[in-house]
Amino acid sequence: MATVPFAWPSLSLLEQVFIVAWLLAVAVPMIYAIRSRAPLSLGIVLAVLFGSVMQAVIGAAYRMDLIQDFMLWFDLVLIPGRMNDPRWWHTAVTAGFLHAQFDLMHVLGNVVILALVGVPLEQRLGTKRYAIMYAIGLFGGSLAWTLANWESVTPAWGASGAAFGLLGAYLAGWPRDEIPFPLILIRPWPVSLIALLYFGLEVARWWAAEGGAGGNVAHMAHLGGFLATYLTLPLVARGGPVPRGVVDGGPSGLSTLHGRRDALRSSMVNLAEIEDPWTARGMPIPKRARGVLSSLMEASDEPETRLAWFEQLASVVRCPVCDSEVGVVERKNGPRLQCATNPQHLDWPPNEEPTG
């Protein structure tokens, strides 16, 4: 496609106001979720919903002949034929928050997956890794659709690529989790069943479309998002809060806590195999610390017990280098004793690979 000018300069002031309002409707829920440390997955769900509501308002304005319709979205929809121009690469993202204005079922279908699959997946991955996987699914779907329709000038939009990406990521990470999902009945179903069913149906629909069945659904974007996250999840999830493949019934209630607790326990340093901070420096162990340190070394296999003994130890000792107060900080491999003035003076246990 030849170089295409942006539609923004030709839009009326009212049309530009509507576009800014739509951008705010999409951006604000996600920004709020990040700043308030609420689940980003819920922020994305609200972004899709609010964006769709704003589109409906804009559609009403169009029916009243106040604005144009397609030109309003021209700068935001994904058109494969112009993606060879870097100026349009942003549409790989913006198109993922747009939907056909009269296709309510499409919006609701995406929201169901984004909410029911996205929330537990974020609990498994953590917010940062979840954001990465969502982006991979979104970009993967846009890239697959673009490559499959390189010269097309037909616009595409929708969150389905990212939604299918969540299914692919969950299948690659925790296929035996059970999450509530409306398959015939609303009840907990194995992630493997949900993901493979959706993927299999999408392959069949894509095959039918290729055979001439027609339709206006971007099946290749769905498959692209699914495969992109399925292949990259093992890399992104490495070192995350919950080990990949853990079987604990799924991230609901106590099962999530148990999963994180098991991950912490497996990464904790074996204190019985290292020297205490004073012995390592050729210094006598402070008298008040001997009993606490002995208990810490002998009975701290559980994360909660270890943290309690560390806090007790910190309350009775001072830094062996500068005599400052010491505190306890929690890390992925368990609690650590640190000098409050300079952590380089005291940072124990040593930051090394766990041996037990």
N, C-alpha and C positions, 0 to 999 in steps of 0.2 A: 504494500500500500504506500502510495506517495506520502510525502510529509503532509500531515493534516493539522490544521490550526486548532487551538483550543476553543471551545464554545463559550468559556467564561466571559471574555470581553463583550460578546454579543448578547449576553443575557440582560434582561431588565433588572432594575434594582430589586424588585420584589422576588424575582427568580433567584438572584444572588443571596438574598436574605433566607430564602427557603433552603438553599444548599448549605449555608452556614448553620442553620437550625438543625438540619439533618446530621451534619458532621458533629455537632455538639451532642445530639441525642445518642449518637454511637460512641463518642469518645468519653463523655462524662461518666457513665457507669463503670467503665474499665479503669479510668483514672481514680475514681473514688474507691474501687475495690483495692487497688494497689496501695493507695495512701492510707486507707483504714485497715489494711492487712486482712480484708475480707477475702473469701475465695474468689480468685480471678475467674474461675469457671462460671460463677453466678454473675459476675460483671459482664462477661461475654454474652450470656443468655439475655440479660437486660439490654445490652447494646443491640442485639439482633431484634428483640421485641420493640424497643423504642424506635429503632430505625425504621421498622416496618410500619409502626403507627404514624411516624412522621411522613413516610411515603404515602400513606392513605390520606393524610391531610393535604399533601401536595397534589394527590390525584383529584381530590375534591376541588381544589383551586383550578386545576386544569379543566375539569368539566364545567366550571363557571367561566371558562374562557379568560381567566386572569393570567395564565402562563402557558408556555409551550410545554410539551411533555418530554419527548425523546431528547431534544437538545439540552434539556435540563440535566440529564444523566450522562450526556455524551462524554464528558471528561472523566467519568467514574466507572463506566462499565468496561468489561474485558472484551476487546475486539482483536482476535488473533492476528488479523492482517496488518495491524499497526504496531505489534509488539517488537518488531525489529528496530523500532525507534525508542531509545531509552527514556524519552520524555513520557512514555505511556506505561512504563513498568509499574508505576504506583497502582494501576488498575488491577494488578494481580491481587492486591490487598483490598482496595475499596469495593471491588465487585463482590467480595465475600461477605459484605454487610448489606447488600442490596437484594431485593426479591421482587418478583413480579407482583404488582400491586393488587391483583385480584386472585392470587393463588394462596389463599389462607392456609390450606392444608399443607402446602409445601413449607411455609413458615413454621407451622406447628410441628411438622415432622422433624425439621431440623432442631427446633427448640427441645423436643423430647430427647433427642440424642445428646445435644449439648449439655442438658441438665442432668439426665439420669446416668449418662456415661462420663461426662466431663467432671462432675463433682467428685465421684470416687476415684477417678483417674488422677485428679489433682492431689487427693489425699495420698495416693501411692507415690507420685512423682515429686511432690512439693511444687510450690507456685512457679519458681523460675524454670524448672524443667518442663512443667506443664505448658508454660508460655512458649517455650521453644518447640515443643511437639505440636502445639496448635498452629504455630507459624509454618512448620514443615508441612503439615497437612493442607493448609491454605495455599501455600506456594506450590506444593506438589500437584494439587488439583488444577490450579491455573496453568502450570507448565504443561501438564499432560494434555489438557484441552487445547492449548495453543499449538503444541507440536502436532496434534492430530488434525488440526484445522488451520494450518499455517496461513492460507490465503483467504480465509473466510472473513467477511465483513459483518457477519451476524453477531450482535452483542450477546454476551453471556453474563450471568450474575447468579448469586445464591451462596449460602453457607454450607452447601452439601459436601463440597470437597473437604472442608475442614471437619465437618461432622463425621464423615467416613474416616477421616484421618484419626479421630479419637478411637474409633472402633479398631482400626489397624494397630494403633499403639497399645491399646489395652490387651489385644490378642497376643501381641509379641511379648508383653511384660507379665501379665497375671491372668492367663487364660482360664484358670480354675476358680477365679473369684465369682461370686454370685451377687448380682445387683438387681434391684427391682426394675422391671421393664414390661411394657404392655405387649406381650406376645400371646395372643388368644386371651390369656388372663394376666392381670397385673400382679405379678409375684416375682420372687427372686429367680433369675435364670442364670446359668453359667455364661460367662463372657464369651467363651468359645462358641457356644450355640448362637448367641445373638450376632456376633461378628461374622461368623462363617455363613449364617443364613442371609444376612444383609449383603455380604460380598457375593455369594452365589446367585442371589436374585439379581444383583446388579450386572453380573456377567451375562446372565440370561437376557436381561433387558437390552444390554449393549449389543449382544449378538442379534437379537430381533431387530433392533434399529438398523444395524448394518445390513440386515437382510431385506430392508425396505419397509419395515413396520412404521417408520416415521416417528414423530413425537418431537417435543421441544425440550427434552431433558438432557443435560450434559453428562451422560453416563461415564465418559472417559475421565471427566474431572473427579467423579466419585471414586473410580478405580485408582486414579493417580494419587489422590490424597491418602487412600487406604494403604497402598503399597509403599508410598514414601515414608510414612510413619512406622509401618511394620518393619521396614528394613533398617531404620535409623534409631528406633527405640532402644535396642541394646546398648548403643553408644551413649545416648543421652541419659539413660537411667543409671549408668555406672556410677557408683558412689552415692546414690540417692538415699532417701530416708528409709525405704523399704526394699529389701533384696528382691531382685527380679525372680519370679517363679515361686515365691513363698506361698504356702498354702495355709491360710488361717481363717477361711470362711468369707473373706472380702473385707473391705475397709468400712465396717460399720461397728460403732460402739467399741467394745473391748477388743475386738479383733484387730483394729488398727493400732491400738496401744500395744497389744502383744507383739505385733509385727515390728513396730519401731523398737520395742524393748529388746526383742531378740536380735535385731540388727545392731543395737548398741552393745549388747552383751558380747556378741561375736567379735566386735572391733576393739574391745577394751584391752589395754596392755596388761600382761600378767605381772602383777607387782612382786610375786615371789621370785621372779627371775632377774630383778634389777635391784640396785642399791638405793637406799634412802638418801636424801639430799645431804645429810650430815656425814654419814659413813663415806659417801663418794668423795667428800672433801677432806677426809681424814680428821673429822671433828667428832666429838662425843655427841650422842643424841641427847637433846634437852631432857631433863628428868621428867618434866610434866608431859612430855610427848611420848615417852617410851611405851606406856600401856596402850595409848590410842594407836600408835604406829604399829604395835604388835597385832592388835585387833584388825587394823586395816590390811595388813599383809596376809592375815590368816582367814579372814571372813568377809571378803568384799567381792565375791563373784557376781552378785546381783547389782544392777545399776543403782537401785535405791539405797542399798546398804553401803555401797562404796561412796556415794555422794554424802551420806550422813556422817561417815567416818572422816571424810575429807574436811567437811565443815567443822567437825569437832577438833581435828588436828589444827586447822587454821586458827581456831580460837585460842590455842595454847602455845603457839610458837611464833617466832619472828624470823625474818629473812636472815639466813646464815652469813650473808655478805655485807648488808648495810644495816641490819637490825631494824628494818622497817616492818610494818604490819604486812601480813600476807592474806590473800583471799583465794576463793575457789571460783574457777571459771569452768563452764561446761563446754565440751567439744564433742565431735562425732565419735571419738574413741574414749569418751568418758570424762570425768571431772579432772581438773588439773590444779595443782597448788602453785600460785604465782606471787611474786613480790609485788606489792601495791605500788612501789616507787619505780621499779625497773624490772620488767619481766625477764630481762636477760640475766639478772642476778639469780632468780629462782623460777624455774618453769619445769615442774615435775608432776608426773613421770616424763622421761625424755620423749621427745616427739619422734617416735620410730614405729616401724611396722609392728603390729601386735603379734605376740608369740603364743597367745593362748586365748 
